[in-house]
Amino acid sequence: MAATSEFTDKIDHWADTHNLFIADILRFVFGIFLIWKGYQFGQKPEMIPVVMGRFDFLGIFLIVYIVIVQIAAGVVIMCGLITRTAILCVLPVLLGAVIYSPRATELPQATGEGWAVICLLLSLAFLVYGSGSFSCDAYYRRHPLREYKG
């Protein structure tokens, strides 16, 4: 477990020293896209291929899980706060989108089903890369909270 922590620390240090601004913009846009897709699924739950008209307990649970996880993870990823944890939470949703969507592996279309593979690849990239240098995580690393001595 310590080796994983050292590995992520090295990647965080590399990301902070290289300042890939395009990666931060991509992370921000990815977060907005997740929020938008979560809202879209909340408005039209029949778009979720796993549910397909099933509105039993499992179907409603999946709808609520997908909507809440995508919106919450989108906000957190957009801000760059605990990005890796947010991506670990949204990863099952994206894997399910790739597995259960019949057109997930095609080029992106207006329906949005083709974006599942792109989002999965982006999430895996940010799982390794982390938040980047223009994020809340980087800000809190540079400016640690001071202890209150009142």
CYANA upper distance limits for C-alpha pairs under 8 A (distance plus 0.5 A):
  1 MET  CA      5 SER  CA      7.07
  2 ALA  CA      6 GLU  CA      6.70
  3 ALA  CA      7 PHE  CA      6.58
  4 THR  CA      8 THR  CA      6.71
  5 SER  CA      9 ASP  CA      6.56
  6 GLU  CA     10 LYS  CA      6.67
  7 PHE  CA     11 ILE  CA      6.83
  8 THR  CA     12 ASP  CA      6.50
  8 THR  CA    128 VAL  CA      8.02
  9 ASP  CA     13 HIS  CA      6.58
 10 LYS  CA     14 TRP  CA      6.65
 11 ILE  CA     15 ALA  CA      6.58
 11 ILE  CA    128 VAL  CA      8.02
 11 ILE  CA    129 TYR  CA      6.87
 11 ILE  CA    130 GLY  CA      8.14
 12 ASP  CA     16 ASP  CA      6.60
 12 ASP  CA    129 TYR  CA      7.63
 12 ASP  CA    130 GLY  CA      7.08
 12 ASP  CA    131 SER  CA      8.43
 12 ASP  CA    132 GLY  CA      7.69
 13 HIS  CA     17 THR  CA      6.70
 14 TRP  CA     18 HIS  CA      6.59
 15 ALA  CA     19 ASN  CA      6.59
 15 ALA  CA     20 LEU  CA      7.63
 15 ALA  CA    129 TYR  CA      7.56
 15 ALA  CA    130 GLY  CA      8.39
 15 ALA  CA    132 GLY  CA      5.94
 15 ALA  CA    133 SER  CA      6.62
 16 ASP  CA    132 GLY  CA      6.80
 16 ASP  CA    133 SER  CA      5.12
 16 ASP  CA    138 ALA  CA      7.86
 17 THR  CA    133 SER  CA      8.27
 19 ASN  CA    132 GLY  CA      7.76
 19 ASN  CA    133 SER  CA      6.15
 19 ASN  CA    134 PHE  CA      8.31
 20 LEU  CA     24 ASP  CA      7.33
 20 LEU  CA    132 GLY  CA      7.94
 20 LEU  CA    133 SER  CA      8.06
 21 PHE  CA     25 ILE  CA      6.84
 21 PHE  CA    133 SER  CA      8.44
 21 PHE  CA    134 PHE  CA      8.09
 22 ILE  CA     26 LEU  CA      6.53
 23 ALA  CA     27 ARG  CA      6.55
 23 ALA  CA    132 GLY  CA      7.69
 24 ASP  CA     28 PHE  CA      6.68
 24 ASP  CA    131 SER  CA      8.03
 24 ASP  CA    132 GLY  CA      6.57
 24 ASP  CA    133 SER  CA      7.99
 24 ASP  CA    134 PHE  CA      6.87
 24 ASP  CA    135 SER  CA      8.22
 25 ILE  CA     29 VAL  CA      6.68
 26 LEU  CA     30 PHE  CA      6.43
 27 ARG  CA     31 GLY  CA      6.69
 27 ARG  CA     77 ILE  CA      7.17
 27 ARG  CA     78 MET  CA      6.70
 27 ARG  CA     80 GLY  CA      8.26
 27 ARG  CA    126 PHE  CA      8.15
 27 ARG  CA    131 SER  CA      8.28
 28 PHE  CA     32 ILE  CA      6.89
 28 PHE  CA     77 ILE  CA      7.43
 28 PHE  CA     78 MET  CA      4.85
 28 PHE  CA     79 CYS  CA      7.66
 28 PHE  CA     80 GLY  CA      8.43
 29 VAL  CA     33 PHE  CA      6.60
 29 VAL  CA     78 MET  CA      7.69
 30 PHE  CA     34 LEU  CA      6.73
 30 PHE  CA     74 GLY  CA      7.83
 30 PHE  CA     77 ILE  CA      8.19
 30 PHE  CA     78 MET  CA      7.67
 30 PHE  CA    119 CYS  CA      8.14
 30 PHE  CA    122 LEU  CA      8.35
 31 GLY  CA     35 ILE  CA      6.82
 31 GLY  CA     73 ALA  CA      7.76
 31 GLY  CA     74 GLY  CA      4.45
 31 GLY  CA     75 VAL  CA      6.55
 31 GLY  CA     76 VAL  CA      7.97
 31 GLY  CA     77 ILE  CA      5.70
 31 GLY  CA     78 MET  CA      4.90
 32 ILE  CA     36 TRP  CA      6.66
 32 ILE  CA     74 GLY  CA      6.53
 32 ILE  CA     75 VAL  CA      7.83
 32 ILE  CA     78 MET  CA      7.08
 33 PHE  CA     37 LYS  CA      6.62
 33 PHE  CA     74 GLY  CA      7.83
 34 LEU  CA     38 GLY  CA      6.54
 34 LEU  CA     70 GLN  CA      5.93
 34 LEU  CA     71 ILE  CA      6.78
 34 LEU  CA     73 ALA  CA      7.92
 34 LEU  CA     74 GLY  CA      5.41
 35 ILE  CA     39 TYR  CA      6.69
 35 ILE  CA     70 GLN  CA      6.45
 35 ILE  CA     71 ILE  CA      4.86
 35 ILE  CA     72 ALA  CA      8.03
 35 ILE  CA     73 ALA  CA      8.34
 35 ILE  CA     74 GLY  CA      5.51
 35 ILE  CA     75 VAL  CA      7.41
 36 TRP  CA     40 GLN  CA      6.57
 36 TRP  CA     71 ILE  CA      8.12
 37 LYS  CA     41 PHE  CA      6.57
 37 LYS  CA     70 GLN  CA      7.77
 38 GLY  CA     42 GLY  CA      6.68
 38 GLY  CA     66 ILE  CA      7.39
 38 GLY  CA     67 VAL  CA      5.04
 38 GLY  CA     68 ILE  CA      7.63
 38 GLY  CA     69 VAL  CA      8.33
 38 GLY  CA     70 GLN  CA      5.53
 38 GLY  CA     71 ILE  CA      5.82
 39 TYR  CA     43 GLN  CA      6.80
 39 TYR  CA     67 VAL  CA      7.18
 39 TYR  CA     71 ILE  CA      7.65
 40 GLN  CA     44 LYS  CA      6.71
 41 PHE  CA     45 PRO  CA      5.50
 41 PHE  CA     46 GLU  CA      8.34
 41 PHE  CA     47 MET  CA      6.99
 41 PHE  CA     48 ILE  CA      7.48
 41 PHE  CA     63 ILE  CA      8.09
 41 PHE  CA     66 ILE  CA      8.38
 41 PHE  CA     67 VAL  CA      6.85
 42 GLY  CA     63 ILE  CA      7.79
 42 GLY  CA     64 VAL  CA      8.34
 42 GLY  CA     67 VAL  CA      6.34
 45 PRO  CA     51 VAL  CA      8.17
 45 PRO  CA     63 ILE  CA      6.96
 46 GLU  CA     51 VAL  CA      7.17
 46 GLU  CA     52 MET  CA      6.10
 46 GLU  CA     53 GLY  CA      6.52
 47 MET  CA     52 MET  CA      7.96
 48 ILE  CA     52 MET  CA      7.06
 48 ILE  CA     63 ILE  CA      8.26
 49 PRO  CA     97 ALA  CA      8.39
 49 PRO  CA    100 TYR  CA      6.65
 49 PRO  CA    101 SER  CA      6.49
 50 VAL  CA     59 GLY  CA      8.34
 50 VAL  CA    100 TYR  CA      6.97
 51 VAL  CA     55 PHE  CA      7.78
 51 VAL  CA     59 GLY  CA      5.78
 51 VAL  CA     62 LEU  CA      8.06
 51 VAL  CA     63 ILE  CA      8.19
 54 ARG  CA     59 GLY  CA      6.09
 55 PHE  CA     59 GLY  CA      5.54
 55 PHE  CA     60 ILE  CA      6.20
 56 ASP  CA     60 ILE  CA      6.71
 57 PHE  CA     61 PHE  CA      6.51
 58 LEU  CA     62 LEU  CA      6.61
 59 GLY  CA     63 ILE  CA      6.78
 60 ILE  CA     64 VAL  CA      6.67
 61 PHE  CA     65 TYR  CA      6.45
 62 LEU  CA     66 ILE  CA      6.41
 63 ILE  CA     67 VAL  CA      6.61
 64 VAL  CA     68 ILE  CA      6.46
 65 TYR  CA     69 VAL  CA      6.32
 66 ILE  CA     70 GLN  CA      6.43
 66 ILE  CA     93 VAL  CA      6.88
 67 VAL  CA     71 ILE  CA      6.64
 68 ILE  CA     72 ALA  CA      6.40
 69 VAL  CA     73 ALA  CA      6.17
 69 VAL  CA     89 CYS  CA      7.40
 69 VAL  CA     90 VAL  CA      6.61
 70 GLN  CA     74 GLY  CA      6.26
 70 GLN  CA     90 VAL  CA      6.85
 71 ILE  CA     75 VAL  CA      6.80
 72 ALA  CA     76 VAL  CA      6.78
 73 ALA  CA     77 ILE  CA      6.34
 73 ALA  CA     86 ALA  CA      5.51
 73 ALA  CA     87 ILE  CA      7.43
 73 ALA  CA     89 CYS  CA      7.87
 73 ALA  CA     90 VAL  CA      7.11
 74 GLY  CA     78 MET  CA      6.36
 75 VAL  CA     79 CYS  CA      6.79
 76 VAL  CA     80 GLY  CA      6.56
 76 VAL  CA     81 LEU  CA      5.89
 76 VAL  CA     82 ILE  CA      7.46
 76 VAL  CA     83 THR  CA      7.08
 76 VAL  CA     86 ALA  CA      7.21
 77 ILE  CA     81 LEU  CA      6.80
 77 ILE  CA     82 ILE  CA      7.97
 77 ILE  CA     83 THR  CA      5.64
 77 ILE  CA     86 ALA  CA      7.19
 77 ILE  CA     87 ILE  CA      8.24
 77 ILE  CA    131 SER  CA      8.19
 79 CYS  CA    135 SER  CA      6.68
 79 CYS  CA    136 CYS  CA      6.73
 80 GLY  CA    131 SER  CA      5.52
 80 GLY  CA    132 GLY  CA      7.99
 80 GLY  CA    134 PHE  CA      8.23
 80 GLY  CA    135 SER  CA      4.98
 80 GLY  CA    136 CYS  CA      5.79
 80 GLY  CA    137 ASP  CA      6.67
 81 LEU  CA    131 SER  CA      7.55
 81 LEU  CA    135 SER  CA      7.27
 81 LEU  CA    136 CYS  CA      5.72
 81 LEU  CA    137 ASP  CA      5.78
 82 ILE  CA     86 ALA  CA      6.86
 82 ILE  CA    131 SER  CA      7.94
 82 ILE  CA    137 ASP  CA      7.24
 83 THR  CA     87 ILE  CA      6.64
 83 THR  CA    126 PHE  CA      8.03
 83 THR  CA    127 LEU  CA      7.95
 83 THR  CA    130 GLY  CA      6.65
 83 THR  CA    131 SER  CA      6.07
 84 ARG  CA     88 LEU  CA      6.70
 84 ARG  CA    126 PHE  CA      7.54
 84 ARG  CA    127 LEU  CA      5.57
 84 ARG  CA    128 VAL  CA      8.37
 84 ARG  CA    130 GLY  CA      6.50
 84 ARG  CA    131 SER  CA      8.06
 85 THR  CA     89 CYS  CA      6.90
 86 ALA  CA     90 VAL  CA      6.84
 87 ILE  CA     91 LEU  CA      6.27
 87 ILE  CA    123 SER  CA      6.56
 87 ILE  CA    124 LEU  CA      8.46
 87 ILE  CA    126 PHE  CA      8.21
 87 ILE  CA    127 LEU  CA      6.94
 88 LEU  CA     92 PRO  CA      8.19
 88 LEU  CA    127 LEU  CA      8.19
 90 VAL  CA     94 LEU  CA      6.92
 91 LEU  CA     95 LEU  CA      6.53
 91 LEU  CA    120 LEU  CA      7.77
 91 LEU  CA    123 SER  CA      7.78
 92 PRO  CA     96 GLY  CA      6.48
 93 VAL  CA     97 ALA  CA      6.66
 94 LEU  CA     98 VAL  CA      6.78
 94 LEU  CA    116 ALA  CA      6.80
 94 LEU  CA    117 VAL  CA      8.42
 94 LEU  CA    119 CYS  CA      7.62
 94 LEU  CA    120 LEU  CA      6.27
 95 LEU  CA     99 ILE  CA      6.60
 95 LEU  CA    120 LEU  CA      7.51
 96 GLY  CA    100 TYR  CA      6.22
 96 GLY  CA    101 SER  CA      8.30
 97 ALA  CA    101 SER  CA      5.94
 97 ALA  CA    104 ALA  CA      7.56
 97 ALA  CA    113 GLU  CA      8.32
 97 ALA  CA    116 ALA  CA      6.46
 98 VAL  CA    104 ALA  CA      5.79
 98 VAL  CA    105 THR  CA      7.61
 98 VAL  CA    116 ALA  CA      6.13
 98 VAL  CA    117 VAL  CA      6.66
 99 ILE  CA    104 ALA  CA      8.21
101 SER  CA    113 GLU  CA      7.22
103 ARG  CA    113 GLU  CA      6.50
103 ARG  CA    114 GLY  CA      6.52
104 ALA  CA    113 GLU  CA      5.59
104 ALA  CA    114 GLY  CA      4.90
104 ALA  CA    115 TRP  CA      7.35
104 ALA  CA    116 ALA  CA      6.15
104 ALA  CA    117 VAL  CA      6.85
105 THR  CA    114 GLY  CA      6.40
105 THR  CA    116 ALA  CA      8.13
105 THR  CA    117 VAL  CA      6.75
106 GLU  CA    114 GLY  CA      5.82
107 LEU  CA    114 GLY  CA      5.87
107 LEU  CA    115 TRP  CA      8.12
108 PRO  CA    112 GLY  CA      6.83
108 PRO  CA    113 GLU  CA      7.38
108 PRO  CA    114 GLY  CA      4.50
108 PRO  CA    115 TRP  CA      5.69
109 GLN  CA    113 GLU  CA      7.31
109 GLN  CA    114 GLY  CA      6.26
109 GLN  CA    115 TRP  CA      8.10
112 GLY  CA    116 ALA  CA      8.06
114 GLY  CA    118 ILE  CA      8.21
115 TRP  CA    119 CYS  CA      6.56
116 ALA  CA    120 LEU  CA      6.59
117 VAL  CA    121 LEU  CA      6.68
118 ILE  CA    122 LEU  CA      6.63
119 CYS  CA    123 SER  CA      6.50
120 LEU  CA    124 LEU  CA      6.72
121 LEU  CA    125 ALA  CA      6.65
122 LEU  CA    126 PHE  CA      6.66
123 SER  CA    127 LEU  CA      6.43
124 LEU  CA    128 VAL  CA      7.02
125 ALA  CA    129 TYR  CA      6.45
126 PHE  CA    130 GLY  CA      5.57
126 PHE  CA    131 SER  CA      7.55
131 SER  CA    135 SER  CA      6.52
131 SER  CA    137 ASP  CA      7.14
131 SER  CA    138 ALA  CA      7.96
132 GLY  CA    138 ALA  CA      7.50
133 SER  CA    138 ALA  CA      6.01
134 PHE  CA    138 ALA  CA      7.04
134 PHE  CA    139 TYR  CA      8.00
135 SER  CA    139 TYR  CA      6.76
136 CYS  CA    140 TYR  CA      6.60
137 ASP  CA    141 ARG  CA      6.72
138 ALA  CA    142 ARG  CA      6.72
139 TYR  CA    143 HIS  CA      6.48
140 TYR  CA    144 PRO  CA      5.91
140 TYR  CA    145 LEU  CA      7.97
